[in-house]
Amino acid sequence: MAQGSIEVYESEGRTFPPSDEFAAAALADDRSLYDQADADYEAFWASQARDLLSWSKDFTSVLQWDLPFAKWFEDGELNVSENCLDRHVAAGLGDKVAFHWEGEPGDTRTISYSELLAEVERFANVMKGLGLSKGDRIAIYMPMIPELPIAMLACTRIGVAHSVIFGGFSPDAITDRCEDAEARLIITADAGYRRGEPSALKPNVDAALTAGAPSVENVIVVDRCGTDPAMVEGRDHWWHDLMANAEPSCPPEPMGAEQLLYLLYTSGTTAKPKGIMHTTGGYLTQVAFTHKYVFDLKPETDVYWCAADIGWVTGHSYIVYGPLTNGCTSVMYEGTPDTPRPNERSGDRASWNKDRLWDIVERYGVTQLYTAPTAIRTFMKWGDEWPARRDLSSLRVLGTVGEPINPEAWMWYHDNIGGNSCPIVDTWWQTETGGHMITPLPGVTTTKPGTATTPIPGVYAEVVDDHGNPVEVGGGYLTITRPWPSMLRGIWGDPQRYLDTYWAAYEGRYFAGDGARVDEDGYIWLLGRVDDVMNVSGHRISTAEVESALVDHPAVAEAAVVGATDDITGQAIVGYVILIGSVEASEELREEVRQHVGTKLGPTARPKAVFLVPDLPKTRSGKIMRRLLRDVADGRDLGDTTTLADPDVVAAIREGAAESDEE
């Protein structure tokens, strides 16, 4: 098979042909990037750092590795905001669009590189006026509005580390993160629009600061929705007032390559979240490299869109820092994919606007679309008519965020969004890795639906067995064998936890808890976290494997699988299935779907029960809350459901499960 082609793939009688357009999109260097990295991977990353970034002081040290602690380009100096903004303006690109921004109610902004730089300089001076300087930490709790990347870039200009807190999180999450980071400032908004209504943010900050976080001295508030929140005298400040009085010029300060850039908190096995530390030079090198090559970027003409939220690492790396470093024009939007335009809201969710994303792609001529597997499965459930209403011919690369999608969703994405011609870059990476780790490169890697293929140049991964021995073909645990530039530098304030969490399972190897298998071609298939493995009569079965088999059925759009308590087998497999929009639920179909899994994976993996449900319980970031599904399966109280995007979903699932039991 020629490099750059899409492998012929058969599923349910469908044949998925190679794409000549994909094969023709080969990078000029073809596989030379891999060859360079394999010859000398430190020299490879040093070359990328110098080619992609501007350094105020060149580095002489590439990598210092004292397992598990890495330092990349340690004696070099640079400034992130200068790399993202100043150098492009100085090169005559000040009028180039940095962001096309789409607000949920229909308001828009087009922001050039020179305009973005001016706003960043002013806000950097605002923070300096509040006494902040290099080494301080602040928290950002905002909706997806332009002030969010402005605040982040202003932090990088003066060496203040930011901790972005997703706007759907509770006051407790704000308190915990601000206390752990000892944040001196919170930047927020009165509210942000979500599903047609303002969703309050400032009251959550007030509640968080009432409960704790005494290190916070000031709160800056953007007036996004005009909700007139309470303002505390002397502590709270309006963004627009501070910006109106700020000095317009703030030169970028040189930062050491290992200067702390940001903290991003992730959940852990304990109640205390982990503050993942990312530093400056290595992180920026890898996100710039991956953004350029994974999306086959042509910054002079491309309009790139990562349809994610900046509250997650995806938004840090591939909405803000990667695209701006590469001088790219990007789209940024507020809200959800099915949010109605003004005057379209109704109580009947089926009548809501389902082509918002495709409308945005058409209007701006988006060339690269990078979105979440959950979103793709949702679009698939809605049906083919919505993308068919729009001209999507501008698209030339499609991507998926963070985890490989199942083959059926991959093919739907390729057929209905990519017009059978766009390469799909299916990526695996994590908050801890900072940037892409396993992904195809367009025109270079032969892809297979359902796998992220192989590691990028300069990243080295192996699947190992229980004893840490490499697995040539078969299943095991995904490990990283060498340090990489954008890797986490530790857990804030807890180096022992960093060692215990990521480096203790297999000697000399990074392991974050993902199961994987290697096929005969050396491609890596992610099977989900090993704590998402069910033990059925002594057989270890991955939830991801069963979910993939469920959605392989032509009537199924999306599925989630959990292990329910079973007195005989220890755990029993229970599947929750959303059908494609045109398919009607029936007892016969439910049994057919259940048997389909047995045909695909064998009788041991056949679910004990399959429930046909209208939706799945998801957080506002799109993550399925399997804990709630386990609770439903076991008949337990559900506990806290406040982080769900739609709290009514669980009641509908319980009702559907009860009806299935009666049948």
N, C-alpha and C positions, 0 to 999 in steps of 0.2 A: 504494500500500500504506500502511496506517495506521501511524503511529509506534507502536513497541512490539510490533509483530507479528513472528512468525517467518516468514521468506520460505518460500514453497512450494519444496521442494527435491526433485529427482528423482534417484534413483540406483538402477541395477539394477531398474528397474520400480517402485520404491517412491516414493510421494508423501508428502511430509512437510508436513502441513497447518499453517496458522496456529493459534496458541493464544489463545483469548479470555482465558484467565486472565492470560497474559503481557501482553496489550494493556491489561488492566484494572489492571495493577500500576504504572501510570505515576506517576513522581514528581510531587509537587504543582507544582514549578517547571518541569516539562517541559524545554524546551530553554533556559531562561533562563540556566543556568550557562554554556553555551557562548556565549550572547550577551554576558554580562557579561565573560567572559574575552577575547572578541574585541574588545570595546570598549576595554579597558585591562587587559592581562593582569597587570601589576604590581599595580594596584589590586585585581584579582580575588584574587590570592594574599595580599595584605595583609589583605583582608577575611576570607579563610578562616583565616589565622593568628590573627586576633583572635577570630573566632567559635568556633573549635574548641579553642583553647589558653588557658591562664591564664598571664599574663606578670607577673612581679614588677616589671619595668620595661618600659614600652611602647617600641616601636621608632619611630624617625622616618625611618630609611633602609630602603627596601624591597629594592632590588637594586643592588649594585655589580658591574659586569661589565667585567673586563679580560681579554678572551679569552686563554686558556681558563679563567680563574679567576673564580669567582663567590662573592659574599658576599650572603646573604639575611638581612634583618632584623638587621644586624650590631650596632647599638647597643642592641638589646633584650636582656632577661635573663629566664630562666625555668629551671625544673628539671624534667627528664623524669619522675622518680619522683613528684614532686608532682602533675604532670598525670595520671599513670597511677593514682595511689592516694589521696594526701591529700585532694584536692579532692572526690573521690567520697565518702570517709568523712565529710568535713565537711558534705557535702550530705545526710547521713542515709542513705547507701547502704552503710554498713559491713557490714551483714549480707547484702548481695547477693553471689551466688556469682561469683567471678572465674574460677576454673578447676574444672571437673570433670576430675580426673586418673585415667587408667586405666593401671595397670601391666601388663606383659605376663603375669605369673603369675596375674593376677586381682585383685590388691590395688588399692584405690581410695582417693582422697582428694577431699574437697570443701573448697575453700579460699575463704573470703570475702575481700572487699576489706580489711576491718579485720585479718583474720589475715595476709594477705599483707603489708600495711603493717608489722605488728609484726615479721614475719620479716625484711623488708628493712631496717628500722631496726637491728635487732640485728646483721645481717651487715655493714652499713655500719660499725658500730662495731668489728666484728672486724677489718675491713681497716684502719681507722684505728689500731687497736691494734698492727698489724704495721708501722706507719709509712707507710702509703700515703696519698696526698693528690692534690689536683687536678693533672692533667697526667701522672700516672703511667699506665703501661699494664700490664695483666695478661692472662693467657690462661685460657680456660675450656675444659676438655676433659671433657665429661660426657655421660651418657645423657639421655634425655628424661624427666627427673624434675623435680618442682617446684623443687628447689634451683637448677636452671639459670636460670629467669627471676628467682628471688630474687637470685642473684648478679649478674645483669645489671642489675637495677633498683637494687641497692645501689651498684654502680659509678656509676650516673648520679646518685645522691644526693649523692656527694661529689666528682664530677668526674674519676673514674678511667676511662680508656678501656678497653673490653674487646675482646679478640680471641677469638671463639668458634671453636674448632677442632672440626670434625665428628668424632664419636666413632669413626668407622670408619677414620680416618687413622692412618698409621704413626708410629713414633717419629721418623723423619727429618722428617716434616712438622711435628711438634711442635717439634723443634730449630730448623728453618728459620724458623718463624713467631715463635718466642720470641726468637731472635737478632735478627731484623729489627726487631721492635717493642721490643727491649730490655725485655721483660716482667720484672717483679719478683716476680710471684706466679703460680702455676698452681693453679686450682681443678679438682679431678677427683673421681672415685669409684673405689672398689675395682674395680667392674665394672658393666656394665649388661646386662639380659636381652635376648637376641636369639635368636629361634627356639627358645625353651625352655631355653636354657642361659646361664649368666653369660659375658659376653664381657669379658675383662680390659682395664682401662684404666690402673690405677695402674702395672703393670709397664711399660707403654709410656712413661709419664712418666719412670720411673726410667731406662729405656734412653736416652730423649732427653736427660736431664740428664747422663748419663754421657758422651754424645757431644759435648755442648756446652751452649749457652745459659747462660753463667756469670752473666748478670744475674739469674736466678731465685734469690731468697733463701728463699722459703717455698713449701710445697705443702700445700693443704688438701684433705682426702679425706672424701667422703661414704661412709658404710658402707651401700651399696645392697644388695649380694648376700651379705655375710658371708663373703667369700673369704679374709679374714685376710692382707692383703698385707704385705710388708715395709715398715716405717716407719723412716725415717732420723732419728736423734736430732737434735733442734734444728732440723731443716728441715721435717719432715712433721708435720701436726697433723690430728686428727680434727675434722670439722665440728661434731659434736654436743658435743664438749668445749668448743670455742671459743664456740659459741652459748650454752651453759649459763652461761657466765661473762660474757657481753656485756651492756653497759648497754642498757636497753630503748628509750631515746629518742635519736634522731639527727635533728635538724632538717635539711630539705633546703637545700643551699647554692645560691644563685643562680648561674646559668651564663650566660655570653655566648652569644648565638645561634650563633656560629661556634665554640664550644668543641667539640673533638673528642669525639664520642660513642663511636664504635667503629671498629676496623679489621676488615675481612673480606677474607681472602686468596683470590685466584683464581689459577688456573693461567694461564701466559702462554706465549709462543712460546719463551722462554728457560727455563732450569732454575729460575730464581729466581721464586717466586710474587709476585704483585702485591698489596701491601697497600692495599686500597681504603679511602679515608678518607670517613667520613660524620660530619657535624656535627649540631648539636642542633636549632635552631629550624626551619630549612627542611625537614629530614628529617621531623621530627615533624608538621609541617603537612601535608605531602603524604601520609604514610601514614595519618594520621587522616582526611583528606579522602577518599582512595580507599577506605579500609575502610568509611567511612560510605555513600558514594554508589555504589560499584561493587557492594556487596552489599545495597543498599537497606535499610540497617540500622535496626531499631527496637530500641534497646538495652533498653527496658523489658521486652520479652517475648521477644526472640530468644535462641536458643542457637546460637552460631556455632562452626564447627569447621574449622580449617585443618589437614588431615591431612598435615603436612609435618614436617620436622626443623628445630629451631632452629639447627642447625649451618650452615644455608644462609640466604641473605638472606630467603627466604620466611618462615622462622620468626622472624627478627628483626622484620620489618615486620608480619606478619599472624598471628602467634601471641602476640607480646609487646607491641610498642609501639602498633600501631594499635588492636587490640581494647581494651586497657586504657585508652588515652587516651579512647576513646569510652564507657567504663563498661560494657563488654559482658560477658556470661557466655560463656565459651569452654570447649571440650573440648581436652584435651591427652592424648596417649597415647604409650606406650613400646612399641617392637617393630615388627612388620611386619603387613601386612593379613591374611596367612594363618597367623599364629602360632596354634597350638592353645591351647585353654584347658587348665587343669591336668588331667592324666590322659588327655589326648587325643592326645599325641604318639605317633607310630609311624614306622617307617622308610619307610613308603609315603606319599610326599608327597601323593598323590591323596586320602588320607583326612584330611589336615589341615583345620582349620577354615577355610572360605572365606567365612563370613559375619560375621566379626568386626566389620568396619566397619559393616555394616548393623544388627547387634545394638546397637552403640553409638549409632547414629542413633536407633533405636527407643527405647532405654531413656532417653535424655536429651531426646528430642524435638528433635533438631537441626533448625534452620531453614535454615541456610546451610552447605553443604558445599563446601570448596575443596580439591581434591586434584590430583595430578600426572597428565598425559596417560599416562605409563607405567603408573600404577596403573589408570586407566580401561581401557586396552587389556588389562591383565592380567585385570580383572574380566570384560571382554568374552570373553576366551578361556575363562574358567571356565564361562561360560554364564549363562542367565537365571534358573535355579532359585534361586540363592543370594539375590539381592535379593528374589525373590518370597516367600521364607520370612518376611520381616519387614515390619512396617507402616512405610512410609517417607512417610506422608502429611503429616508435620510439615514436610518439606522445602519451601521456597518459592523458593530461589535456589541454583543449582549453579555452581561455578567451576572453572577449570583454571589450573594454576600455570605461569607463565613462558613457555610456548610454545603456540600454537594446536594443538588436536588435529585429526586428519583427519576428514572429514565422516562416515564410517561410525561411528567411535567417538563423535563428537558426537551422532549420532542414537541410538546405543545408550544413551548416558548420559541423553539426554532421555526416551527411551521407558521404560527399565527402572528408572532411579533417580528421575527427575523425574516419572514418571507422566503424561507428555505435557503437563504444565502449568507446569513450572518454567523460568524463563528461565535461559540458560546464559551466564555471563560468561567468555569466552575471552580470556585476558590475554597481553600481551607486555610484558616488562620484564626487568631484569638486576640483578645485584649492583651494577653501577655506577650504575644509575638510582635505586636505593633503593626505589622504589615503582612502582605500575602506571603505564604510559605509553600503551599502546594497548589499549582494551577497550570493549565496549558498556556503557551504563548501563541497568539494568533499567527497562523501561517507556518509555524514551526512544529507544533505538537499535534500528533494525530489524536483526536479526542474520542472518548467513549461516553455515551449518555450515562450519567450516574456516578462518574468518578472525576475527582479533581486532577487526575493523571499523575504527574510526577513533580518533585520539588523544583522551584525556580533555580536558575543558576546561582551558585554560592550558598545554597541551603542544602543540608544533608539530613535525610530522614531514613529511619529503618523501622520495620515492624519486627518486634521481638516476641518470644514466647514467655511463659511464666518465669523462666530462669534467666531472662535477659539475652538469650541467644537469637541471632537474626533468623527470621523466617524468610525463606526464598519464595515459597508459594504457600498461601494459606493465611489463617487468621492469627491475630495476636494484639499487641499493644503498640501504638504509634509513638516513637521516640525521635528526638532530634539529637544528633551526635556531635555537632560542632556549634560553637557560638555564632550568632548572626547579628548584624548591626542594629536592628530595631528591637532586639530582645529586651524584655523587662530587666531593669537593673536591681530589682529586689522588691520587697514589700515594705512600704513606708513604716519605719520604726520597729521592724520585726525581722531581722535577717535570718534568725533561726527558723521562723515559719516559712520563709522563702526556700530555705534548704530542705526542710521537711516536706513541703508541699510539692515541689517540682523536681527535686534531684535525689531523693532518698530511695525511690522504688527500684531504680536500675542504675548501678554504679556508672558515673560519668555520662549519664544520659538525661536529657530533659524529658519529663513525662507529665502531661497535664491531665491524663485520665481518659483519653480517647482510644477506643478499640478500632482496629482496621484489619483489612486483609490485603494481601498482594496477589495479583493475578499472574498468569503465565507470561505476560508482557512486562511485568514489573510495575504495573499501574497500582496505585493505592486507592482502595475503596474505604471510605470512612463508615464505621458502623455505629457511631454515637458514643457517648460516654460509657465507660465500663460500669458506672453505677446505674446505667439504664439497661442492664442486662438482667434478664429473668432466669430464674432457676426452676425449670419445669421437670420434675421427676429426675433430677440430677443432670439435666441437659441445660447448658448455658445458651440462651437464645437472645439475641440483640433485638431490642424494640425497633431499631432502625431497619433491620432486615424484614421484620414482619410488616412494618409500615410500608416499606417499598413493595412488598408482595401485594398488599391490599390495594395500593394505588395503581398497581399494574393491571387491575381489573378495569375494563373500559368504562364502567359506570361510576367509578370512584374518582372524585376530585382531590380529596385530602383525607388523611387518616392519622390517628394517634393510637398508640398501643401502650398498655400498662400491665403490670403483673398484679393480679388480685390474689388475696389469701385463699388457699385451697387446702382443705384438711387432708386430701389424698396425695396431691402432687406437689405440695409446698406452695407453689404459685401456679396460677392459671392465667392464660393469655386472654385479655379482653381488648377488643378493638372498637374504636369509635370512628365512624365513617361518615363523611359528607359526600353526597352524591352530586354528580354533574347536574347542572340546572335543569336539563330537559328530561331527566330520568325520575320516574316515580318510585317511591319506596314500597316494598312489599316483603312479606315473610319469605317468599320464594327467592327474591333477590338477596335478602340478608343471608340465607343459607348458601346461595350460590357464591357469594363473596367469601364466606367462611371456608367453603370447600376449595375455592381458588387458591387460598394460602397453602392448604395442604398439598395441592398439586404442585405449586411452585417450590415449596420448602420442605415438604414431607409431613407426615401426620403429626409428628411431635410438635411442630410449629403451628398447627391448625388452632385458631383461637377457640376457646371454650364458648365464648359469646362474641357476637358482633352486634353493635347497636348503630342504627342509622339515625344520625342526629342532624339538626339544622345548622349547627356551628360548633366550634370548639372553644373552651375557655382560654383566652389569650390575654397576655398583658398588653399594655399600650404600645410596646415595642414589637408585638407580634409573636412573642414566645409563648408556646403552649404550656399551660400550667398542669403538668401531668399529676402533680400531687392531688389536685381537685378531682381528676378522673379516677385516681386510685381510691380516693375517699368515697366517690359515688359508687364504684364497684364494690367496695367493702361495706357500704352503708353507714359510714362514719359522718359525724358533724364536719362541716366544711371549713370552719374557722374563718380566717381573714380572707375576704375576696375583694378588698378595696382596690387592688392594683389591676383588676380586670378591665379591659376596654369596654365590655358589655356584661355587667353583673347578671343580667337576665338569662344569659346563655346556660348557666349551670342548672337553673330550674327547668329549662326546656330539655336538657340532657337527662335529668332525673325522670322527667315525665316520659320521655322516649324510652328510657331503660325499663321503667315500670311497665309500659305497654308491651315491650318485647318479652318481658318475663311472663306476662299474662298469656301471651300467645304460645 
